[in-house]
Amino acid sequence: MIQQTKIYNEKIERVIENINKVIIGKEEVASLSLVALLTDGHVLLEDVPGVGKTMLVRTLAKSVNCDFTRIQFTPDLLPSDVTGVSIYNPKELQFEFRSGPIFGNIILADEINRTSPKTQSALLEAMEEKSVTVDGTTKQLQNPFFVMATQNPIEYEGTYPLPEAQLDRFLLKLKMGYPTFGEELEMLHRTSSTHPIDAIESVMSQAEVLQAQEEVKQVYIDHSVKQYIINLVTRTRENSSIYLGVSPRGSIALMKAAMAYAYISDRDYVIPDDVKYLAPFVLSHRIILTSEARYEGITSEDAIASIIKSTHVPIRKDTAE
């Protein structure tokens, strides 16, 4: 497995290099997006328009040779616009199913909070079940299947915020942020004549992505690291600033994310630092703060950071001695 991991790790590094050619200075977001892809999870990307969210997903899809589809969510979008619809064919005297944009490998769900809860639930059900049901018939989605949903944290007029129970469906919640002066200047240089995404070539196949997903499942995670994950999650249920803590689904998500992060870091085992690093991205959107904490200006990220700081990190006995 170690040799196999090195082969795929080289390919993953090339995927990250591709993304860095298009999205400058966002290597962390690129790596974490791959973590979600390799764990068969999904990403909620919360940021202002124009920072490269669409380009990130398009570059990722092109790098791994996967079908890319985009769903622009609007208030009048119907669930059938996402899943597809059966249309009557008068020549064949029967209904034919026309698949919707959800039948892709990598899907950008743009501004998911602008559509109705009914349409949101159609997407989130597909994310959870990896299938859609149309006219009583269940249809399986393609593999790999990866959704990156975006929402604007600034504008609230005419939006439908995702309920906490649905936010829990996303493995990671990420933010891109604005580039630095130097990064934005380099961006202008690269896009002055042609866009860098036009020169991006596939460096990994769909079959290799699926194989890497299977390899991630074989990454070793020690019992003490699992206990560390449970300790972190339990503390979210006991913290005075948190009204609702992380569910067991969050524990599983953090474990799987740590296994994938170890894998792309060229290791076949998880270390506690993997868990510490990923915890804010995996857990912050799975908690609800008390009204007092929000009034004091405490954010979900602050609460998780405080829990990480106060939770004992497991170490090897020989190291301790």
Buried (B, 14 or more C-beta within 10 A) or exposed (E): EEEEBEEBBEBBBBBBEBBBBBBBBBEEBBBBBBBBBBBBBBBBBBBBEEBBBBBBBBBBBBBBBBEBBBBEBBEEBBBBBBBBBBEEEEEEEEEEBEBBBBBBBBBBBBBBBBBBEEBBEBBBBBBEEEBBEBEEEEBEBBBBBBBBBBBBEEEEEEBBEBEEEBBBBBBBBBBBEEBEEEEEEBBEEEEEEEEBBEEBEBBBEBEBBEBBBEBBEEBEBBEEBBEBBBBBBBBBEEBEBBBEBBBEEBBBBBBBBBBBBBBBBBBBEBBBEBBBBBBBBBBBBBBEBBEEBBEEEBEBBBBBBBBBEEBEBBEEEEEEE
